């Protein structure tokens, strides 16, 4: 496969970008991945890149976006941080990806059994990790749940992970006037989803494309 050109990138709408990711995940789960010809794409992208999306995901070793969405070299930007939280550096990266480099879609991708979410549920304190987990705690507090609210309860952990995705999507739009305006103008879209580490399936939330 050839790497995305600028002309191809410009023709991709936020909706088409999301569909492209959904189709890629279906190929991944069914073990029918495309032959991207990565070395050829390395050569083709050596003087420039035209990714159609930027994906904010966790650093978890099981959640590599290129793999789970079956994408090639130069197709997507990756922003990865434990717990897929957002900060000024991530926001700046997103603004570059969309406003400067032409990406049409932002995806916030959580995953099941997330270690950072578990740490926030258990109030773990460890150096700089403490500051990171503090960004997740509003999602822990925001989940209405009567059972065990610790990391031992995976059902609760996964509910917090979902809440965290929704909060991060809101946070992105509240903290970046550039991205908010682009979304309102229909120049880009923003979506949220959850990767299941047991099945490889990404479930996008209903009406998540804004």
C-alpha positions in Angstrom: 0.0 0.0 0.0 1.1 3.5 -0.7 1.4 6.1 2.1 -1.3 8.7 2.4 -0.7 11.8 0.2 -1.8 15.3 1.1 -4.5 15.1 -1.5 -5.9 11.9 0.0 -5.7 13.3 3.5 -7.7 16.4 2.5 -10.5 14.2 1.1 -10.9 12.3 4.3 -13.8 13.6 6.5 -14.0 13.0 10.2 -16.7 10.4 9.6 -14.6 8.6 6.9 -11.6 8.7 9.3 -13.6 7.0 12.0 -14.8 4.4 9.6 -11.3 3.8 8.4 -10.3 3.0 12.0 -13.3 0.7 12.6 -12.5 -1.3 9.4 -8.9 -1.6 10.4 -9.9 -3.0 13.8 -12.2 -5.5 12.2 -9.2 -6.7 10.1 -7.0 -6.9 13.2 -9.5 -9.0 15.1 -10.1 -11.3 12.2 -6.4 -11.6 11.5 -6.8 -10.3 8.0 -4.3 -7.4 8.2 -3.2 -5.6 5.1 0.2 -5.8 3.6 1.2 -2.2 4.2 4.7 -2.5 2.7 6.2 -0.6 5.6 9.6 -0.1 4.2 8.2 1.4 1.1 6.1 3.7 3.2 9.2 4.7 5.2 10.7 5.9 1.9 7.4 7.6 0.8 7.1 9.5 4.1 10.7 10.4 4.4 10.0 14.0 3.3 6.6 14.5 4.8 3.6 12.9 6.5 -0.1 13.2 6.2 -1.8 11.4 9.1 -5.6 11.4 9.0 -6.1 11.1 12.8 -4.4 11.6 16.1 -5.1 8.9 18.8 -4.6 9.5 22.5 -4.1 6.2 24.2 -2.5 4.6 27.2 1.2 3.6 27.3 0.0 0.0 27.9 2.1 -2.3 25.7 -1.1 -4.0 24.4 -2.6 -0.9 22.9 -0.4 0.1 20.0 -2.8 2.1 17.7 -1.1 1.1 14.4 -1.5 -2.6 15.3 -5.1 -2.6 16.7 -6.3 -0.4 13.8 -4.2 -2.0 11.2 -2.7 1.3 9.9 0.5 1.9 8.1 3.5 4.3 8.3 2.3 7.9 8.3 -1.4 7.1 8.7 -1.9 8.3 12.3 -0.3 10.4 15.0 0.1 8.7 18.4 -0.1 10.5 21.8 0.5 8.0 24.6 0.5 8.5 28.3 -0.6 6.3 31.2 -4.3 6.5 31.7 -4.8 8.4 28.4 -5.0 11.7 30.3 -4.7 15.1 28.8 -2.3 17.9 29.7 -0.8 21.0 28.0 1.8 18.9 26.1 -0.9 16.6 24.7 -3.2 19.5 23.8 -0.3 21.2 22.0 0.4 18.0 20.1 -3.2 17.7 19.1 -3.3 21.3 17.9 -0.3 20.7 15.8 -1.7 17.5 14.3 -5.0 19.0 13.4 -4.3 22.7 12.7 -0.9 22.4 11.1 -0.6 18.8 9.8 -4.2 18.4 8.6 -5.5 15.5 10.7 -9.3 15.2 10.6 -10.0 13.1 13.7 -9.1 13.0 17.4 -9.7 9.7 19.2 -9.5 9.2 22.9 -8.9 5.5 23.5 -9.2 3.9 26.8 -8.7 0.1 27.5 -10.0 -2.5 29.9 -8.0 -3.5 33.0 -6.0 -0.3 32.8 -3.2 -0.1 35.4 -3.3 3.6 35.7 -7.1 3.5 36.4 -6.5 0.8 39.0 -3.9 3.0 40.7 -6.3 5.9 40.8 -9.0 3.7 42.3 -6.6 2.6 45.0 -5.2 6.1 45.7 -1.6 4.9 44.9 1.1 7.4 45.6 4.5 7.1 44.0 6.7 10.0 43.0 5.5 11.8 39.8 2.9 9.1 39.2 0.9 10.6 42.1 0.4 13.8 40.0 -0.7 11.8 37.0 -3.2 9.7 38.9 -4.7 12.9 40.4 -5.9 13.7 36.9 -7.9 10.4 36.9 -9.4 10.7 40.3 -12.4 12.9 39.2 -13.4 10.0 37.0 -13.2 7.6 39.9 -15.4 10.0 42.0 -17.7 10.5 39.0 -18.8 6.9 38.7 -22.0 6.0 40.6 -21.3 2.5 41.9 -22.4 0.8 45.1 -20.1 -2.2 45.1 -16.3 -2.6 45.7 -14.6 0.6 44.3 -11.1 -0.8 44.4 -8.8 -2.2 41.7 -9.9 -5.7 42.6 -13.3 -5.1 41.0 -12.6 -5.0 37.3 -16.2 -4.0 36.5 -15.7 -0.8 38.5 -12.2 -0.3 37.0 -13.7 -0.5 33.5 -16.5 1.9 34.3 -14.0 4.4 35.6 -12.0 3.9 32.4 -15.0 4.8 30.3 -15.8 7.8 32.4 -12.3 8.9 32.0 -12.5 8.8 28.2 -15.7 11.0 28.3 -14.1 13.4 30.7 -10.9 13.7 28.6 -13.0 14.4 25.5 -14.8 17.2 27.3 -11.4 18.5 28.7 -9.9 18.7 25.3 -12.7 20.9 24.0 -12.8 23.0 27.2 -9.0 23.6 27.3 -8.3 24.1 23.6 -10.1 26.9 21.8 -8.3 26.0 18.6 -9.6 22.4 18.6 -13.1 23.4 19.9 -13.5 25.9 17.0 -12.3 23.2 14.5 -14.8 20.8 15.9 -17.7 23.3 15.8 -16.8 24.2 12.2 -16.8 20.5 11.2 -13.2 20.6 10.2 -12.3 17.8 12.6 -14.2 15.3 14.7 -13.6 13.8 18.1 -14.5 10.4 19.2 -14.0 8.0 22.2 -13.6 4.3 22.4 -12.5 1.4 24.6 -10.1 -1.3 23.6 -10.8 -4.8 25.1 -7.4 -6.3 26.0 -9.0 -9.8 26.0 -10.5 -9.7 22.5 -8.7 -7.0 20.6 -12.0 -5.3 19.8 -12.4 -1.5 20.0 -15.9 -0.4 20.9 -16.6 3.2 20.0 -19.3 5.0 22.0 -22.6 5.8 20.5 -22.8 9.3 19.1 -19.2 9.8 20.1 -18.3 11.6 16.8 -19.0 15.3 17.4 
